[in-house]
């Protein structure tokens, strides 16, 4: 008698009423979850004018410093802008709360549990996690209740015995070929395998990607703590003074360079 495994023949109704419904439900639930997450996300709050001015002043100083080695700004204007930013940073003119006064105590970092913006971010992260976790738990319970023990499909390529426990969950049979896939294992294969389809339908930055479910935390959306722009301005003032020694105007000697390029001198 041959030792080869006995072939199995599946009823076509298993394909029509088990395999296709599980796949279709998981695709539709992933798309629905993406749009529910978009609806739950609150629009970003507008920053006050003073906070925007504070950030833009820092950005201008960083751009000026980053381009100092090949600056498009002539020397007179570069020194004027650099001197103006250094003076305003020293005086605290661009600070959101105004220049610091003598005798003011240093501000303590805000407690995220009492900050409304931080609490809104935490609640938004928790709602997103609930939208991601609850549908998967419902689908797994649905498959376990209605389709437990079903064998759905046979993979067309050989596999080692190490994949048996992964592909045949819920089917405790030692003699079955490792290429057969149970209903519960088909759920896990779709859970991780549909990410490419979601990216094709919904785009790269979608909320149906299951890989985010494994790494995300409920507090991932919480905003970072407030920055002390007074200290940042003082540090940027020193950086601007240092970059003045590296300054070089890109237009210096441009007439001679143009003439020498066209062999006129």
C-alpha positions as CSV (number, residue, x, y, z in Angstrom):
1,X,0.0,0.0,0.0
2,X,1.3,3.4,-0.9
3,X,2.4,5.7,1.9
4,X,1.3,8.8,0.0
5,X,-1.3,11.1,1.6
6,X,-4.9,10.5,0.6
7,X,-6.2,13.2,-1.7
8,X,-9.1,15.4,-0.5
9,X,-11.9,16.6,-2.8
10,X,-13.7,19.8,-1.6
11,X,-17.3,20.5,-2.2
12,X,-17.6,23.6,-4.5
13,X,-20.1,25.0,-2.1
14,X,-17.3,25.5,0.4
15,X,-15.6,27.8,-2.1
16,X,-18.8,29.7,-2.8
17,X,-20.2,29.9,0.8
18,X,-17.1,29.9,3.0
19,X,-13.9,30.9,1.1
20,X,-15.3,33.8,-0.9
21,X,-17.5,35.3,1.9
22,X,-14.6,35.4,4.4
23,X,-12.3,37.1,1.8
24,X,-15.0,39.5,0.7
25,X,-16.0,40.4,4.3
26,X,-12.5,41.1,5.3
27,X,-11.9,43.4,2.3
28,X,-15.1,45.3,2.9
29,X,-14.5,45.6,6.7
30,X,-11.0,47.0,6.0
31,X,-12.3,49.6,3.6
32,X,-15.1,50.5,6.0
33,X,-12.6,50.8,8.9
34,X,-10.5,53.2,6.9
35,X,-13.4,55.6,6.3
36,X,-14.7,55.3,9.9
37,X,-11.2,56.3,11.2
38,X,-11.3,59.3,8.8
39,X,-14.6,60.4,10.2
40,X,-13.4,60.0,13.8
41,X,-10.3,62.1,13.3
42,X,-10.9,65.7,14.5
43,X,-9.6,68.5,12.3
44,X,-6.4,70.1,13.4
45,X,-6.8,73.1,15.6
46,X,-5.6,76.5,14.2
47,X,-2.6,77.9,16.0
48,X,-2.8,81.5,17.2
49,X,-1.0,84.2,15.3
50,X,1.6,84.6,17.9
51,X,2.5,80.9,17.9
52,X,2.8,80.9,14.1
53,X,5.1,84.0,14.2
54,X,7.2,82.2,16.8
55,X,7.7,79.1,14.6
56,X,8.3,81.1,11.4
57,X,11.0,83.2,13.1
58,X,12.8,80.0,14.0
59,X,12.4,78.7,10.5
60,X,13.8,81.9,9.0
61,X,16.9,81.7,11.2
62,X,17.5,78.1,10.4
63,X,17.2,78.7,6.6
64,X,19.5,81.7,6.8
65,X,22.1,79.6,8.7
66,X,21.8,76.5,6.5
67,X,22.5,78.6,3.3
68,X,25.3,80.7,4.7
69,X,28.1,78.8,2.9
70,X,26.5,79.6,-0.5
71,X,24.1,82.3,0.3
72,X,22.0,84.0,-2.4
73,X,21.7,87.1,-0.2
74,X,24.2,90.0,-0.7
75,X,26.5,90.7,2.3
76,X,24.8,93.9,3.4
77,X,21.4,92.3,3.5
78,X,22.7,89.1,5.1
79,X,24.4,90.9,7.9
80,X,21.3,93.1,8.4
81,X,18.9,90.1,8.6
82,X,21.3,88.1,10.8
83,X,21.8,91.0,13.2
84,X,18.0,91.7,13.4
85,X,17.2,88.1,14.2
86,X,19.9,87.9,16.8
87,X,18.7,91.0,18.5
88,X,15.0,89.9,18.5
89,X,16.0,86.4,19.8
90,X,18.0,88.0,22.6
91,X,15.1,90.3,23.5
92,X,12.4,87.6,23.1
93,X,10.4,89.8,20.7
94,X,9.0,86.8,18.8
95,X,8.0,84.8,21.8
96,X,4.4,83.8,21.9
97,X,3.8,85.1,25.4
98,X,6.0,88.2,24.9
99,X,9.5,89.1,26.1
100,X,10.3,87.6,29.5
101,X,10.2,90.0,32.4
102,X,12.7,90.3,35.3
103,X,11.7,88.1,38.2
104,X,9.5,85.8,36.2
105,X,9.9,82.2,37.4
106,X,10.8,79.7,34.7
107,X,7.8,77.9,33.2
108,X,7.3,74.3,34.1
109,X,6.4,71.8,31.4
110,X,2.7,71.3,31.0
111,X,1.1,68.1,32.4
112,X,-0.3,66.2,29.4
113,X,-3.2,64.9,31.6
114,X,-4.4,68.4,32.2
115,X,-3.7,69.8,28.7
116,X,-6.9,69.8,26.6
117,X,-4.9,69.3,23.3
118,X,-3.0,66.3,24.7
119,X,-6.2,64.8,26.1
120,X,-7.9,65.2,22.7
121,X,-4.9,63.4,21.0
122,X,-5.1,60.5,23.5
123,X,-8.8,60.1,23.1
124,X,-8.4,60.2,19.3
125,X,-5.8,57.5,19.5
126,X,-7.9,55.3,21.7
127,X,-10.9,55.6,19.4
128,X,-8.8,54.7,16.4
129,X,-7.5,51.6,18.2
130,X,-11.0,50.5,19.1
131,X,-12.1,50.9,15.5
132,X,-9.1,48.7,14.5
133,X,-9.5,46.0,17.1
134,X,-13.3,45.5,17.5
135,X,-14.0,44.5,13.8
136,X,-11.1,41.9,13.8
137,X,-12.4,40.4,17.1
138,X,-16.0,40.1,15.6
139,X,-14.7,38.5,12.4
140,X,-12.6,36.0,14.3
141,X,-15.6,35.1,16.4
142,X,-17.8,34.8,13.4
143,X,-15.4,32.4,11.7
144,X,-14.9,30.3,14.8
145,X,-18.7,30.0,15.3
146,X,-19.9,29.3,11.8
147,X,-16.8,27.8,9.9
148,X,-14.7,26.1,12.6
149,X,-13.0,23.0,11.2
150,X,-13.5,23.9,7.5
151,X,-10.8,23.2,5.0
152,X,-11.0,25.8,2.3
153,X,-8.1,25.7,-0.1
154,X,-4.9,23.9,-1.1
155,X,-1.8,25.9,-1.8
156,X,-0.2,25.1,-5.2
157,X,3.4,24.9,-3.9
158,X,5.1,22.5,-1.5
159,X,5.8,23.5,2.1
160,X,7.6,22.0,5.1
161,X,5.9,20.6,8.2
162,X,6.9,23.7,10.1
163,X,4.0,25.5,8.4
164,X,1.4,23.0,9.5
165,X,0.5,24.6,12.7
166,X,0.2,28.0,11.0
167,X,-2.0,26.9,8.0
168,X,-4.2,24.3,9.8
169,X,-5.4,26.0,12.9
170,X,-8.6,24.5,14.3
171,X,-8.0,21.2,12.4
172,X,-6.2,18.7,14.6
173,X,-5.2,16.1,11.9
174,X,-1.7,14.8,11.6
175,X,-2.1,13.0,8.3
176,X,-3.4,16.0,6.3
177,X,-1.1,17.5,3.7
178,X,0.5,20.7,5.0
179,X,-0.7,22.6,2.0
180,X,-4.3,22.5,3.0
181,X,-5.5,25.7,4.7
182,X,-8.2,25.9,7.4
183,X,-10.8,28.6,7.8
184,X,-9.1,30.3,10.8
185,X,-5.7,30.2,9.1
186,X,-7.3,31.7,6.0
187,X,-8.4,34.6,8.2
188,X,-4.8,35.2,9.4
189,X,-3.5,35.0,5.8
190,X,-6.0,37.6,4.7
191,X,-5.3,39.7,7.8
192,X,-1.7,40.2,6.7
193,X,-2.0,39.6,3.0
194,X,-4.6,42.2,2.1
195,X,-2.3,45.1,2.9
196,X,-1.2,45.4,-0.7
197,X,-4.8,45.5,-2.0
198,X,-5.6,48.2,0.6
199,X,-2.7,50.3,-0.6
200,X,-3.9,49.8,-4.2
201,X,-7.5,50.8,-3.4
202,X,-7.0,53.4,-0.6
203,X,-3.5,54.6,-1.1
204,X,-0.3,54.2,0.9
205,X,-1.4,56.2,3.9
206,X,-4.6,54.2,4.8
207,X,-6.1,53.1,8.1
208,X,-6.8,49.5,7.0
209,X,-3.2,48.4,7.1
210,X,-3.0,45.6,9.6
211,X,0.7,46.1,10.2
212,X,-0.2,49.3,12.1
213,X,-2.5,47.3,14.4
214,X,0.5,45.3,15.7
215,X,2.7,48.4,16.5
216,X,0.3,51.2,17.3
217,X,-0.5,52.3,20.8
218,X,-3.5,54.1,22.1
219,X,-1.4,57.1,22.9
220,X,0.4,57.4,19.6
221,X,-1.6,60.4,18.5
222,X,-0.8,62.4,21.7
223,X,1.0,65.6,20.8
224,X,4.5,66.2,22.0
225,X,5.2,68.5,25.0
226,X,5.5,72.2,24.4
227,X,8.9,73.5,23.4
228,X,10.8,76.2,25.2
229,X,11.3,78.7,22.4
230,X,13.2,81.1,24.7
231,X,16.0,78.5,25.0
232,X,15.7,77.7,21.3
233,X,16.1,81.3,20.3
234,X,19.1,81.8,22.6
235,X,20.8,78.7,21.0
236,X,19.8,79.9,17.5
237,X,21.4,83.3,18.2
238,X,24.7,81.6,18.9
239,X,24.4,79.5,15.7
240,X,23.7,82.7,13.7
241,X,26.9,84.3,15.0
242,X,28.9,81.2,14.2
243,X,27.4,81.0,10.6
244,X,28.5,84.6,9.9
245,X,32.1,83.3,9.9
246,X,31.1,80.7,7.2
247,X,29.2,83.2,5.1
248,X,30.0,83.4,1.4
249,X,27.9,85.2,-1.2
250,X,27.2,83.0,-4.2
251,X,27.3,86.1,-6.5
252,X,30.8,87.1,-5.5
253,X,32.9,87.4,-8.6
254,X,30.1,86.3,-10.9
255,X,31.1,88.7,-13.7
256,X,34.6,87.1,-14.0
257,X,33.1,83.6,-13.8
258,X,30.7,84.3,-16.6
259,X,33.4,85.8,-18.8
260,X,35.8,83.0,-18.2
261,X,33.2,80.4,-18.9
262,X,32.7,81.8,-22.4
263,X,36.4,82.4,-22.9
264,X,36.1,86.2,-23.0
265,X,39.0,86.7,-20.5
